[in-house]
Amino acid sequence: MPPPPQTYPAVSIEIKPSIILPGEIGVFATRRFAKDAVIVPVAHFADVRLLEWAVFETLDAVTKSKLMGYCPGTPEGLLAPADLNYISVAWQMNHSCQPNVGFNATDDFVAMRAIKRGEELCWDYAFAESNPKFRMKCCCGAVDCRGVITGRDWRRLMSEPAKRGYFSSDLRKLIQALASGEGEAKRRPASADFSETELFHDSPPPPRNPARTGP
């Protein structure tokens, strides 16, 4: 007689010491994933909202640093959770220039290729990052590592069919707006301009590769 169907969600990801970033933490697969299989449904990011740069300016230094470490940026602000103190495991996923995770059309995190149990899960931050002042020193160690990740890297990835199909929906909308000429008209407030001094995050959190600059 077959066992009854499992009613509790199966554990599919876990936090362990990162392989690509020694001394940091990362997210790993606890089971196999087929190409384009959903790893993290977008519902787990339902509380993400735009934190405008003007509001970001009013925050304390520690909160700013952590938000910059975890949250994708846009020309208007950061895509941040309601409370960074209580984020889920998926937020700990690191960047790699050779990612195995990307977004589908509805912004679920999905497998870009078949993933084995025990593999570290990584996505390319250029799939969502569009803050033109964003800069991050990359330490992923991939053969094709870009060395420095910027908020304009998505333009480079447009020429890579294997990657451009995994952009976030927000980035796709921005690209469409820029193509139509609408995006250039959206400017952040002058008060949101910061120096481009690099911010180094040498220990978790945040787990995103050191170092980032912005906004």
C-alpha positions in Angstrom: 0.0 0.0 0.0 1.5 3.4 -1.0 2.3 5.8 1.7 -0.1 8.7 2.2 0.7 11.9 0.3 2.9 14.4 2.2 0.9 17.3 3.4 3.8 19.4 4.9 6.0 21.3 2.4 9.1 19.3 1.5 12.4 20.9 2.5 14.2 21.8 -0.7 16.8 24.4 0.4 19.1 24.9 3.4 21.8 27.3 4.7 25.3 26.0 4.9 28.8 27.5 4.7 29.3 28.8 1.2 31.6 27.0 -1.2 32.2 29.8 -3.6 32.6 32.4 -0.8 34.7 30.9 2.0 33.8 32.4 5.4 30.3 33.3 4.2 27.0 31.4 4.2 25.1 30.2 1.2 21.9 28.4 0.1 22.1 24.8 -1.0 19.7 22.3 -2.7 18.6 19.4 -0.5 17.1 17.6 -3.5 17.4 17.6 -7.3 15.8 20.2 -9.5 15.0 19.8 -13.2 15.7 22.7 -15.5 13.1 25.5 -15.0 11.7 23.8 -11.9 10.5 26.3 -9.3 13.0 26.5 -6.3 11.5 29.4 -4.4 7.9 30.6 -5.3 7.5 34.4 -5.6 4.8 34.1 -2.9 7.7 34.0 -0.4 8.7 37.5 -1.4 5.1 38.9 -1.2 6.1 41.6 1.3 8.8 43.1 -1.0 8.2 46.8 -1.7 10.0 49.7 -3.2 12.0 51.6 -0.5 12.7 54.9 -2.2 16.1 56.5 -1.9 14.7 59.5 -0.1 13.4 57.2 2.7 16.7 55.2 2.6 18.6 58.4 3.4 16.7 58.7 6.7 17.8 55.3 8.0 20.7 54.5 10.4 24.0 53.3 9.1 23.6 49.7 10.1 20.2 49.4 8.5 21.5 51.0 5.3 24.4 48.6 5.1 22.3 45.5 5.6 19.7 46.7 3.0 22.4 47.4 0.5 23.8 43.9 1.2 20.5 42.1 0.5 18.2 44.1 -1.7 18.3 44.6 -5.4 18.4 48.3 -6.4 16.6 50.3 -9.1 16.9 53.9 -10.2 14.1 54.8 -7.8 15.1 52.8 -4.7 15.7 49.3 -3.2 13.3 46.3 -3.5 13.2 45.5 0.2 11.2 43.2 2.5 8.9 44.7 5.1 11.4 43.9 7.9 14.9 42.7 7.1 15.1 41.2 10.6 12.8 38.3 9.6 13.8 37.3 6.1 13.6 33.8 4.7 16.3 31.4 3.8 16.2 32.3 0.1 17.4 35.8 0.8 20.8 34.3 1.7 21.4 33.1 -1.9 24.7 34.5 -3.2 25.7 35.9 -6.5 27.7 34.1 -9.2 28.7 35.1 -12.7 27.9 31.5 -13.6 24.5 31.2 -11.9 22.3 28.1 -11.7 19.2 30.1 -10.5 17.2 32.8 -12.3 13.7 34.2 -12.5 10.7 32.9 -14.6 8.0 35.2 -16.0 6.2 35.4 -12.7 9.4 36.0 -10.6 9.7 32.6 -9.1 13.3 31.5 -8.5 13.8 28.7 -10.9 16.6 26.3 -12.0 18.5 27.5 -15.1 19.7 23.9 -15.6 19.5 20.6 -13.9 20.7 21.0 -10.3 22.0 18.2 -8.1 21.4 17.7 -4.5 24.0 19.4 -2.4 24.8 22.1 -5.1 25.1 25.7 -3.9 22.4 27.8 -5.4 23.4 31.2 -6.9 21.9 33.8 -9.1 23.4 36.6 -11.1 22.5 39.9 -9.4 22.4 41.5 -12.8 19.1 39.6 -13.3 17.4 42.2 -11.1 19.9 45.0 -10.3 19.3 48.2 -12.2 20.7 50.9 -9.8 23.1 52.8 -12.1 25.4 53.6 -9.2 25.6 50.0 -7.9 29.1 48.5 -7.9 30.1 45.3 -6.1 33.5 43.5 -6.1 32.8 40.0 -7.2 34.5 37.0 -5.5 32.6 34.2 -7.1 35.6 32.6 -8.7 33.8 31.6 -12.0 35.9 31.2 -15.1 34.0 34.1 -16.6 33.8 36.2 -13.5 33.2 39.9 -14.3 35.3 41.1 -11.4 33.0 44.0 -10.6 29.2 43.7 -10.8 27.4 46.9 -11.7 23.8 48.1 -12.1 24.3 48.2 -15.8 25.5 44.6 -16.3 22.1 43.5 -17.5 23.0 45.4 -20.8 25.9 42.9 -21.2 23.7 40.0 -20.4 21.3 41.0 -23.2 23.7 39.4 -25.6 23.6 36.1 -23.7 20.4 34.2 -24.6 21.0 31.7 -21.8 20.8 34.5 -19.2 18.6 37.2 -20.6 15.6 34.8 -20.4 16.0 34.8 -16.6 15.7 38.5 -15.9 13.2 39.7 -13.2 9.9 41.1 -14.4 10.8 44.5 -13.0 14.0 44.6 -15.0 12.2 43.5 -18.1 9.7 46.4 -17.6 12.6 48.8 -17.2 14.2 47.5 -20.5 10.9 48.0 -22.3 10.5 51.5 -20.9 14.1 52.4 -21.9 13.4 51.0 -25.4 10.3 53.2 -25.7 12.2 56.3 -24.3 10.1 56.4 -21.1 12.7 55.1 -18.8 15.2 58.0 -19.4 12.6 60.4 -18.0 12.6 58.8 -14.6 15.3 60.4 -12.5 16.0 59.8 -8.8 16.0 62.9 -6.5 19.3 64.8 -6.4 19.3 64.2 -2.6 19.7 60.5 -3.3 23.1 60.9 -4.9 25.9 59.4 -2.9 29.7 59.1 -3.4 30.9 55.9 -5.0 33.2 54.8 -2.2 33.1 51.1 -1.9 31.4 49.5 1.1 33.1 46.2 2.1 31.0 43.5 3.9 33.6 40.9 5.0 31.3 38.7 7.1 27.7 37.6 7.0 25.2 39.1 7.1 24.9 40.2 4.4 25.9 37.2 2.3 26.0 39.0 -1.0 29.5 39.2 -2.4 31.7 42.0 -0.9 31.7 44.8 -1.8 28.8 46.9 -2.9 28.4 50.6 -3.5 25.5 52.8 -4.0 22.8 53.9 -4.1 
